[in-house]
């Protein structure tokens, strides 16, 4: 008996753990889940601590830094970028003796923002623009006036003036949607979860956009709520913020949008799609698109907060797993479930550690570590290696690049294998198929593209702990290229444990 056990474990050591039986998975291009997908992307802020000579850190975002960021985004090709700002960081310079806002749309801070928007405009990126909340104070000064909240006509007025400047004067047609207050259902928001204040502000803003002739160029996104969070001080639960937006504000909203900082187990079990699929249906019922304006994983786990304490530059609002290979698997898993659940896009939080500090007070020892890199790793942390691309860029950039704007997300057979998910998209006879295996066993699938007559060149990318080919710049390169000749035949795909695989016939 002992000898038999030794032979059994020797077999496992040599051959690996057994695979699930191969299963044929049908993919159906004529069965569309989401038409005209906007795309995946990132949250990108205009470096409020380093955007001008008068900022807390000085004008650290040099042309060289911007070029590094642009080069990396050129590979990623994000299709959706959420740009949240604050009036008093950019254009609101104080109040006059009558308590009226003093605006400067030609400030150095606005010029920095324009670098970001120039990139988005040039690359035809859909921008979800907005302000974190009602301005409560002016940088480097004490205001003689103030705003009472999200439903203050004075705030609405300056927002519309700013949008008119950016869209009509500067020509930023990339600005498609506007957020009024970040996560308004939260206790941390300027609204503190006050539905009446926020909803009245939304109605006021929409009327003002219509009056200014801007409503046909930019529409409002909402509710921007953390859907899985219930604020005891709020009239509604997180999900009800979406429900009530659809019931009370549908005529004022151009697109629905939510946030999630989810549990790992919810994603790895596949139950993320079940929970958020129900929320997507709320938007579908009123014939509107819905997107994730922020997606990431829970930062408050014991393990993560222990890691935060070992980094003298990290704040408690950090996700230290961005340094780990595994985060690229988990984020890919979440994205695939989002795409299969009827959403039209997802923006990862966030691009760069150099963008934000805890409370945005500029404390260099309180960075929000969530990014694909830290552009100011040398200047702030005396650590040039912190500027390097982190592992999760690999999978997320592929999900941005090869699911282009306008692609149709199509149906496929569900995969009854623990931890394995797949999404497919088609545009103009080119397609992308992405798979993730978040389980512990290697798997083998047979993919059948029903109704396809294919003779195309393809690229296959793999992101695994040991295999993830890159070029000299650290960008993903195909593990394999070749020709697909499929006409009712099946494509055999090996999906190792804890890996992400992407096939595409798009030629960019």
C-alpha positions in Angstrom: 0.0 0.0 0.0 2.8 2.4 1.0 4.6 1.6 -2.3 1.4 2.3 -4.3 1.1 5.7 -2.7 4.7 6.6 -3.5 4.1 5.7 -7.1 0.9 7.8 -7.2 2.6 10.9 -5.9 5.6 10.3 -8.2 3.2 10.2 -11.1 1.6 13.5 -10.0 5.1 15.1 -9.6 6.0 14.1 -13.2 2.7 14.6 -15.0 1.0 17.3 -12.9 -2.4 17.1 -11.4 -5.1 15.6 -13.6 -7.0 17.8 -16.0 -10.7 18.0 -16.3 -12.0 16.1 -19.4 -11.8 18.2 -22.6 -15.1 19.9 -23.3 -16.5 21.5 -26.5 -17.5 25.1 -26.0 -19.7 26.7 -28.6 -19.2 30.4 -29.5 -22.1 32.1 -31.3 -21.4 35.3 -33.3 -25.1 35.8 -34.1 -26.1 35.8 -30.5 -25.1 39.2 -29.1 -24.8 40.0 -25.4 -23.8 43.6 -25.8 -23.8 45.5 -29.1 -21.2 48.1 -29.8 -19.1 47.7 -26.7 -17.4 51.0 -25.6 -14.3 49.2 -24.4 -12.1 48.7 -21.3 -9.7 51.3 -19.9 -8.5 53.0 -16.8 -9.0 55.8 -14.3 -6.5 58.6 -15.1 -6.1 61.8 -13.1 -4.1 64.8 -14.1 -1.5 64.6 -11.3 -3.0 67.2 -8.9 0.1 67.2 -6.6 2.6 67.6 -9.5 0.7 69.6 -12.1 2.2 73.1 -11.8 5.0 75.0 -10.1 2.6 75.9 -7.3 1.5 72.4 -6.6 2.5 70.5 -3.4 5.3 68.6 -5.1 6.2 71.2 -7.8 6.0 70.7 -11.5 7.4 67.1 -11.5 5.4 65.8 -14.5 8.1 66.6 -17.1 7.8 66.0 -20.8 9.9 62.9 -20.2 7.4 61.6 -17.7 4.4 62.3 -20.0 6.2 60.5 -22.8 6.7 57.4 -20.7 3.0 57.3 -19.8 1.9 58.0 -23.4 4.2 55.2 -24.8 2.7 52.7 -22.4 -0.9 53.8 -23.2 -0.1 53.5 -26.9 0.3 49.8 -26.3 -2.6 49.4 -24.0 -5.0 51.4 -26.2 -7.6 52.1 -23.6 -11.1 52.8 -25.0 -12.6 54.2 -21.8 -10.9 56.7 -19.5 -12.5 58.1 -16.4 -11.0 61.5 -15.5 -12.2 62.9 -12.2 -11.0 66.2 -11.0 -11.8 69.0 -8.6 -12.8 72.6 -9.5 -10.4 74.0 -7.0 -7.5 72.0 -8.4 -7.9 73.5 -11.8 -10.0 76.5 -12.6 -11.8 77.7 -9.4 -9.4 80.3 -7.9 -11.5 81.8 -5.2 -14.5 84.0 -4.7 -14.9 87.7 -5.1 -16.2 90.2 -2.6 -19.8 89.3 -3.6 -19.1 85.6 -3.1 -19.1 84.8 -6.8 -16.6 82.2 -8.1 -13.4 83.4 -9.8 -12.6 81.1 -12.7 -9.4 80.7 -14.7 -9.6 78.3 -17.6 -6.0 79.1 -18.7 -4.3 78.2 -15.5 -1.2 76.0 -15.5 -3.3 73.3 -13.9 -5.8 73.3 -16.7 -3.0 73.2 -19.2 -1.8 70.0 -17.5 -5.2 68.5 -17.8 -5.2 69.4 -21.5 -2.2 67.2 -22.0 -4.3 64.2 -20.8 -7.3 65.3 -22.9 -5.2 65.9 -26.0 -4.1 62.3 -25.8 -7.6 61.0 -25.4 -8.8 63.2 -28.3 -6.1 62.1 -30.6 -6.7 58.4 -29.8 -10.5 58.6 -29.9 -10.9 57.5 -26.3 -14.3 57.8 -24.7 -13.8 60.1 -21.6 -16.0 59.9 -18.5 -15.3 63.3 -17.0 -16.3 64.8 -13.7 -15.6 66.2 -10.3 -14.9 64.3 -7.1 -17.4 66.4 -5.2 -18.7 69.8 -4.3 -15.6 72.1 -3.8 -15.3 72.9 -0.1 -12.0 74.8 -0.1 -9.6 76.5 -2.5 -6.1 75.4 -2.8 -3.7 77.8 -1.0 -6.5 80.2 0.1 -9.5 80.6 2.2 -12.7 81.2 0.2 -14.9 84.1 1.0 -17.7 82.3 -0.7 -18.8 78.7 -0.7 -21.1 76.1 -2.4 -23.9 74.5 -0.4 -23.8 71.2 -2.2 -24.4 69.2 -5.3 -27.7 71.1 -5.9 -26.1 74.6 -5.6 -26.9 76.5 -8.8 -23.5 78.3 -8.5 -21.7 75.0 -8.8 -23.9 73.9 -11.7 -23.2 77.2 -13.4 -19.4 76.9 -13.2 -19.4 73.2 -14.3 -21.4 74.2 -17.5 -19.0 77.1 -18.2 -16.0 74.8 -17.8 -17.6 72.1 -20.1 -18.4 74.8 -22.7 -14.8 75.9 -22.6 -13.4 72.3 -23.0 -15.9 71.1 -25.6 -16.7 74.2 -27.7 -13.6 76.3 -27.3 -10.9 73.6 -27.0 -12.8 71.0 -29.2 -12.6 68.0 -26.9 -15.3 65.9 -28.5 -13.8 62.9 -26.5 -15.8 64.2 -23.5 -18.9 62.0 -23.7 -20.2 61.6 -20.1 -20.1 63.6 -16.9 -20.0 62.5 -13.3 -21.5 64.7 -10.6 -19.9 63.6 -7.3 -17.9 60.5 -6.9 -19.7 57.6 -5.2 -22.5 59.8 -3.9 -24.1 57.0 -1.8 -21.0 56.8 0.4 -20.4 58.5 3.7 -17.1 59.7 2.3 -18.8 61.6 -0.6 -19.5 65.3 -0.5 -23.2 64.3 -0.5 -22.6 61.8 2.4 -25.3 59.6 0.8 -28.0 62.3 0.5 -30.1 61.1 -2.4 -32.3 64.2 -2.5 -29.3 66.6 -2.8 -27.6 64.5 -5.4 -30.7 63.7 -7.5 -31.7 67.4 -7.5 -28.2 68.3 -8.6 -28.5 65.8 -11.5 -31.8 67.3 -12.7 -30.3 70.9 -12.4 -27.2 69.9 -14.4 -29.1 68.2 -17.1 -31.4 71.3 -17.6 -28.3 73.5 -17.6 -26.6 71.4 -20.3 -29.7 71.5 -22.4 -30.0 75.3 -22.0 -26.3 75.7 -23.0 -26.7 73.5 -26.1 -24.3 70.9 -24.7 -26.7 68.1 -24.0 -26.2 66.7 -27.5 -22.4 66.6 -26.9 -22.1 65.3 -23.4 -24.6 63.5 -21.1 -24.7 62.6 -17.5 -23.4 59.3 -16.1 -24.9 57.9 -12.9 -25.4 57.0 -10.2 -21.7 56.3 -9.8 -22.6 54.4 -6.7 -20.7 51.6 -5.0 -23.5 49.2 -5.6 -22.5 46.6 -3.0 -22.2 49.2 -0.3 -25.1 50.2 1.9 -24.9 53.5 3.8 -27.0 53.5 6.9 -27.4 57.2 6.6 -28.7 57.0 3.1 -32.3 56.7 2.1 -31.5 53.8 -0.3 -29.1 50.8 -0.4 -26.4 50.7 -3.0 -28.5 48.6 -5.4 -31.4 50.9 -4.8 -29.4 53.9 -5.9 -29.3 52.2 -9.4 -33.0 51.2 -9.2 -34.1 54.7 -8.2 -31.9 56.3 -10.8 -33.6 54.2 -13.4 -37.0 55.1 -11.9 -36.6 58.7 -11.2 -33.7 60.0 -13.3 -33.7 58.0 -16.5 -34.5 61.0 -18.6 -31.6 62.9 -17.1 -29.0 60.1 -17.5 -27.2 59.2 -20.7 -25.5 56.1 -19.3 -25.6 54.1 -16.1 -22.3 53.6 -14.2 -21.3 51.9 -11.0 -18.2 51.0 -9.0 -17.0 47.8 -7.3 -14.2 46.9 -4.9 -15.0 43.3 -4.7 -14.1 40.3 -2.7 -11.7 37.9 -4.3 -13.9 34.9 -3.5 -16.9 36.5 -5.2 -14.9 36.7 -8.5 -13.0 33.4 -8.2 -16.3 31.5 -7.6 -17.9 33.1 -10.6 -20.7 34.7 -8.5 -19.5 38.2 -9.3 -21.4 37.8 -12.7 -24.6 36.7 -10.9 -24.6 39.7 -8.6 -23.6 42.4 -11.1 -25.6 40.8 -13.9 -28.8 41.6 -12.1 -27.7 45.3 -11.8 -26.9 45.4 -15.5 -30.5 44.3 -16.2 -31.8 47.4 -14.5 -30.1 49.5 -17.2 -31.2 47.1 -19.9 -34.8 47.5 -18.9 -34.7 51.2 -19.7 -32.6 50.7 -22.9 -29.4 52.3 -21.6 -25.8 51.2 -21.5 -24.1 50.6 -18.2 -20.4 50.6 -17.3 -18.0 50.2 -14.4 -16.3 53.6 -13.8 -14.1 51.9 -11.2 -13.2 48.3 -10.7 -10.7 46.8 -8.3 -10.4 44.5 -5.3 -11.0 45.0 -1.6 -8.2 46.9 0.1 -9.3 46.3 3.7 -8.3 42.6 4.0 -5.9 41.9 6.9 -3.2 40.6 4.5 -3.3 43.7 2.4 -3.2 46.1 5.3 -0.2 44.2 6.8 1.6 44.8 3.5 0.7 48.4 3.5 2.5 48.9 6.8 5.7 47.5 5.3 5.8 50.2 2.7 6.7 53.6 4.1 5.2 55.4 1.1 1.8 53.5 1.0 -1.4 54.8 2.6 -4.1 52.5 3.9 -6.0 53.3 0.6 -3.6 51.0 -1.4 -3.9 47.6 -3.0 -0.5 46.0 -2.6 -1.5 43.1 -4.8 -0.8 45.3 -7.9 2.8 44.1 -7.4 1.7 40.5 -7.7 1.2 38.3 -10.7 -2.1 37.0 -9.2 -3.7 40.5 -9.5 -3.6 40.2 -13.3 -5.5 37.0 -13.1 -8.1 38.3 -10.7 -8.7 41.5 -12.6 -8.9 39.6 -15.9 -11.5 37.3 -14.3 -13.5 40.2 -13.1 -13.4 41.9 -16.6 -14.5 38.7 -18.3 -17.5 38.4 -16.0 -18.3 42.1 -16.5 -18.3 41.7 -20.3 -20.5 38.6 -20.2 -23.0 40.3 -17.9 -24.2 43.0 -20.2 -21.9 45.9 -19.4 -20.5 48.2 -22.1 -17.1 48.9 -20.5 -14.9 48.9 -17.4 -12.2 51.2 -16.2 -9.6 49.8 -13.8 -8.7 51.8 -10.7 -6.1 53.1 -11.5 -3.3 54.0 -13.8 -0.5 55.4 -11.7 0.5 55.7 -8.0 1.7 59.3 -8.6 -1.9 60.5 -9.1 -3.3 60.5 -5.6 -2.5 60.6 -1.9 -4.7 59.8 1.1 -7.3 62.6 1.2 -5.4 64.2 -1.7 -3.4 66.2 0.8 -0.1 65.7 -1.0 1.6 63.6 1.7 4.4 61.7 -0.1 4.3 59.0 2.6 0.6 58.4 1.9 0.4 57.4 -1.8 -2.6 55.5 -3.1 -0.8 52.5 -4.5 -3.2 51.1 -7.0 -1.4 51.7 -10.3 0.3 49.9 -13.2 3.4 51.8 -12.1 4.5 54.9 -10.1 5.7 57.6 -12.6 7.4 59.5 -9.8 9.0 56.5 -8.2 12.5 58.2 -8.4 11.4 61.6 -7.3 9.1 60.7 -4.4 10.3 57.3 -3.2 13.9 57.3 -4.4 13.1 54.1 -6.1 13.5 54.1 -9.9 12.3 50.5 -10.1 8.9 51.7 -8.9 8.4 53.2 -12.3 8.6 49.8 -14.0 5.5 48.2 -15.4 3.8 45.9 -12.9 2.5 42.4 -13.9 -1.2 43.2 -14.1 -0.6 45.6 -17.0 -0.1 42.4 -19.1 -3.6 41.0 -18.9 -5.5 44.3 -18.6 -3.7 45.9 -21.5 -4.7 43.0 -23.8 -8.3 43.3 -22.6 -8.2 47.0 -23.6 -6.3 46.6 -26.9 -8.1 43.6 -28.4 -11.7 44.4 -27.5 -11.9 47.6 -29.6 -14.7 50.1 -29.5 -17.8 48.9 -31.3 -17.0 45.2 -30.9 -20.0 43.0 -30.2 -19.7 40.8 -27.1 -21.2 37.5 -28.1 -22.6 34.5 -26.3 -20.8 31.3 -25.6 -21.6 28.1 -23.8 -21.1 28.3 -20.1 -18.1 26.4 -18.8 -18.8 24.0 -16.0 -15.2 23.9 -14.8 -14.4 25.7 -11.6 -12.4 28.9 -12.0 -12.6 28.9 -15.9 -14.3 31.8 -17.7 -14.3 32.9 -21.3 -15.5 36.0 -23.3 -15.7 36.4 -27.1 -16.1 39.5 -29.3 -16.6 40.0 -33.0 -16.2 43.1 -35.2 -16.1 43.1 -39.0 -15.3 39.4 -39.1 -12.3 39.8 -36.8 -12.6 38.3 -33.3 -11.0 38.1 -29.9 -11.4 35.2 -27.4 -10.2 35.7 -23.8 -10.0 32.9 -21.3 -9.0 32.8 -17.6 -8.3 29.8 -15.5 -8.5 31.0 -11.9 -8.5 27.4 -10.6 -5.7 25.1 -9.5 -5.9 22.5 -12.3 -4.7 22.7 -15.9 -7.6 22.6 -18.3 -8.2 21.7 -22.0 -11.1 23.1 -24.0 -12.3 22.6 -27.5 -13.7 25.9 -28.9 -16.2 25.7 -31.8 -17.0 29.0 -33.6 -20.4 28.2 -34.8 -21.3 29.7 -38.1 -17.7 31.0 -38.8 -15.9 30.4 -42.0 -12.4 31.4 -41.0 -9.1 31.6 -42.8 -7.2 34.2 -40.8 -3.9 35.0 -39.2 -4.1 34.9 -35.4 -2.1 35.8 -32.4 -2.1 33.9 -29.1 -1.0 35.6 -25.8 -0.5 33.9 -22.5 -0.1 35.4 -19.0 1.0 32.9 -16.5 3.4 32.9 -13.6 6.2 31.5 -15.6 5.3 32.4 -19.2 4.4 35.9 -20.3 6.5 37.0 -23.2 7.4 40.7 -23.5 9.4 42.9 -25.8 12.2 45.3 -24.8 9.7 47.9 -23.5 8.0 45.3 -21.3 4.9 45.1 -23.5 3.2 41.7 -24.2 4.1 39.9 -27.4 2.4 36.8 -28.8 3.5 33.4 -27.6 2.3 32.0 -30.9 1.1 33.2 -34.3 -0.3 31.3 -37.2 -3.2 30.7 -39.5 -6.7 29.6 -38.5 -8.6 27.5 -41.0 -11.8 26.8 -39.3 -15.1 25.7 -40.9 -17.0 23.7 -38.4 -13.8 22.5 -36.9 -12.7 22.9 -33.3 -9.8 24.8 -31.8 -8.0 23.0 -29.1 -6.9 25.3 -26.2 -4.8 24.4 -23.2 -5.4 26.7 -20.3 -2.9 26.2 -17.5 -3.9 26.7 -13.9 -3.8 30.4 -12.9 -3.4 31.7 -16.4 -5.0 34.1 -18.9 -5.1 33.3 -22.6 -6.1 35.6 -25.4 -6.6 34.7 -29.1 -7.2 37.5 -31.6 -7.4 38.0 -35.3 -7.2 41.8 -35.1 -4.0 42.8 -36.9 -2.8 45.6 -34.6 
